[in-house]
């Protein structure tokens, strides 16, 4: 059975829709939604607060109670990559303890965490809380996995960069007692050099000028080599059975920043039925509006068979793309775009990078 974890939009109407899916399909289940309050308490997590649904503790309580009555759990996200050492202060410990107590009082028994110190704190003060380890922990090996499993966590989200490294995944699945969860619509580049720094930046919820640096630089890198869109850490609906066959049953949908403008039911149906005829990039954004002008259209159906070669060890990626040509061949079959897209996109993202623009101004004034 496929069990989905999806971003919460805090709407009872959406919970009803999830319940209908759960009643309709026998082989899948929307098991939980996840999210956080954006006021009343500390709200540092893996997403900038202003991009999320704005929710207080009383709204959360109402949503959780309704969701539980429909058989759908709620998972609270407290997964900032960095809390600025606040968790080591008396004030920080007290605030987190207060949050945990209040979450327990409103029926929240599941929480997603990223830092080992917070995991220890939660286990100490809320031992009945089920802990999920965030993808921010970058668990990509047996050794890392065992470290967190030995802490007694209920589940962990595997590092997205190993999404298509099936030998790594198989080894981890065989030794995790069914506790692995994998993101199906991750938009990050495989082995992105910005990842750790971007996580830390988001944790501190910096202003738009600061946040534009990593996001826009990522856009620049992809636009200068459009083939890299195939190297993003996505899983197509048609390939989901490969992961299920390995023994993975928990599948996470990311996109808390898109949930209010996206089409989550349409998205879930595509993955439940394992079929989608359209633009792969729309799936990555759960059908929310995005910058289509500066990204290629990727025909999802034209990628049939692409991942199979990695799964069945017909090809081993050595990251020397200029000597291989495998991804390039699928790029030629699946991409729809104008020839000037790469240059236009690179110029656009550079122009939106406020940090780099500030450096240019300072250089001119020096």
Secondary structure as the mmCIF struct_conf table of DSSP 4:
data_model
#
loop_
_struct_conf.conf_type_id
_struct_conf.id
_struct_conf.beg_label_comp_id
_struct_conf.beg_label_asym_id
_struct_conf.beg_label_seq_id
_struct_conf.end_label_comp_id
_struct_conf.end_label_asym_id
_struct_conf.end_label_seq_id
STRN STRN1 UNK A 2 UNK A 7
HELX_RH_AL_P HELX_RH_AL_P1 UNK A 12 UNK A 24
BEND BEND1 UNK A 26 UNK A 27
STRN STRN2 UNK A 28 UNK A 35
BEND BEND2 UNK A 38 UNK A 41
BEND BEND3 UNK A 45 UNK A 47
HELX_RH_3T_P HELX_RH_3T_P1 UNK A 49 UNK A 51
BEND BEND4 UNK A 52 UNK A 52
HELX_RH_AL_P HELX_RH_AL_P2 UNK A 57 UNK A 69
TURN_TY1_P TURN_TY1_P1 UNK A 70 UNK A 71
STRN STRN3 UNK A 73 UNK A 78
BEND BEND5 UNK A 81 UNK A 81
TURN_TY1_P TURN_TY1_P2 UNK A 84 UNK A 85
HELX_RH_3T_P HELX_RH_3T_P2 UNK A 86 UNK A 88
BEND BEND6 UNK A 89 UNK A 89
HELX_RH_AL_P HELX_RH_AL_P3 UNK A 90 UNK A 105
TURN_TY1_P TURN_TY1_P3 UNK A 106 UNK A 107
STRN STRN4 UNK A 110 UNK A 113
HELX_RH_AL_P HELX_RH_AL_P4 UNK A 116 UNK A 125
TURN_TY1_P TURN_TY1_P4 UNK A 127 UNK A 128
BEND BEND7 UNK A 129 UNK A 129
STRN STRN5 UNK A 130 UNK A 133
HELX_RH_3T_P HELX_RH_3T_P3 UNK A 135 UNK A 137
STRN STRN6 UNK A 139 UNK A 139
BEND BEND8 UNK A 141 UNK A 141
HELX_RH_AL_P HELX_RH_AL_P5 UNK A 142 UNK A 149
TURN_TY1_P TURN_TY1_P5 UNK A 150 UNK A 152
BEND BEND9 UNK A 154 UNK A 154
STRN STRN7 UNK A 155 UNK A 157
STRN STRN8 UNK A 158 UNK A 158
HELX_LH_PP_P HELX_LH_PP_P1 UNK A 159 UNK A 159
HELX_RH_3T_P HELX_RH_3T_P4 UNK A 160 UNK A 162
TURN_TY1_P TURN_TY1_P6 UNK A 163 UNK A 164
HELX_RH_AL_P HELX_RH_AL_P6 UNK A 166 UNK A 173
TURN_TY1_P TURN_TY1_P7 UNK A 174 UNK A 178
STRN STRN9 UNK A 180 UNK A 183
BEND BEND10 UNK A 184 UNK A 184
STRN STRN10 UNK A 185 UNK A 189
TURN_TY1_P TURN_TY1_P8 UNK A 190 UNK A 191
TURN_TY1_P TURN_TY1_P9 UNK A 193 UNK A 194
HELX_RH_AL_P HELX_RH_AL_P7 UNK A 195 UNK A 203
TURN_TY1_P TURN_TY1_P10 UNK A 204 UNK A 205
HELX_RH_AL_P HELX_RH_AL_P8 UNK A 208 UNK A 224
BEND BEND11 UNK A 225 UNK A 225
HELX_RH_3T_P HELX_RH_3T_P5 UNK A 226 UNK A 231
STRN STRN11 UNK A 232 UNK A 234
HELX_RH_3T_P HELX_RH_3T_P6 UNK A 237 UNK A 239
HELX_RH_AL_P HELX_RH_AL_P9 UNK A 240 UNK A 246
TURN_TY1_P TURN_TY1_P11 UNK A 247 UNK A 247
STRN STRN12 UNK A 250 UNK A 252
HELX_LH_PP_P HELX_LH_PP_P2 UNK A 253 UNK A 254
TURN_TY1_P TURN_TY1_P12 UNK A 256 UNK A 261
BEND BEND12 UNK A 262 UNK A 262
HELX_RH_AL_P HELX_RH_AL_P10 UNK A 264 UNK A 273
TURN_TY1_P TURN_TY1_P13 UNK A 274 UNK A 274
BEND BEND13 UNK A 278 UNK A 278
STRN STRN13 UNK A 279 UNK A 279
HELX_RH_AL_P HELX_RH_AL_P11 UNK A 280 UNK A 284
TURN_TY1_P TURN_TY1_P14 UNK A 285 UNK A 287
HELX_RH_3T_P HELX_RH_3T_P7 UNK A 292 UNK A 294
BEND BEND14 UNK A 295 UNK A 295
STRN STRN14 UNK A 297 UNK A 298
STRN STRN15 UNK A 299 UNK A 299
HELX_RH_3T_P HELX_RH_3T_P8 UNK A 300 UNK A 303
TURN_TY1_P TURN_TY1_P15 UNK A 304 UNK A 307
HELX_RH_AL_P HELX_RH_AL_P12 UNK A 308 UNK A 311
TURN_TY1_P TURN_TY1_P16 UNK A 312 UNK A 313
BEND BEND15 UNK A 314 UNK A 314
BEND BEND16 UNK A 319 UNK A 319
HELX_RH_3T_P HELX_RH_3T_P9 UNK A 321 UNK A 323
TURN_TY1_P TURN_TY1_P17 UNK A 324 UNK A 324
HELX_RH_AL_P HELX_RH_AL_P13 UNK A 326 UNK A 334
STRN STRN16 UNK A 335 UNK A 336
TURN_TY1_P TURN_TY1_P18 UNK A 339 UNK A 340
HELX_RH_AL_P HELX_RH_AL_P14 UNK A 341 UNK A 352
HELX_RH_AL_P HELX_RH_AL_P15 UNK A 354 UNK A 365
#
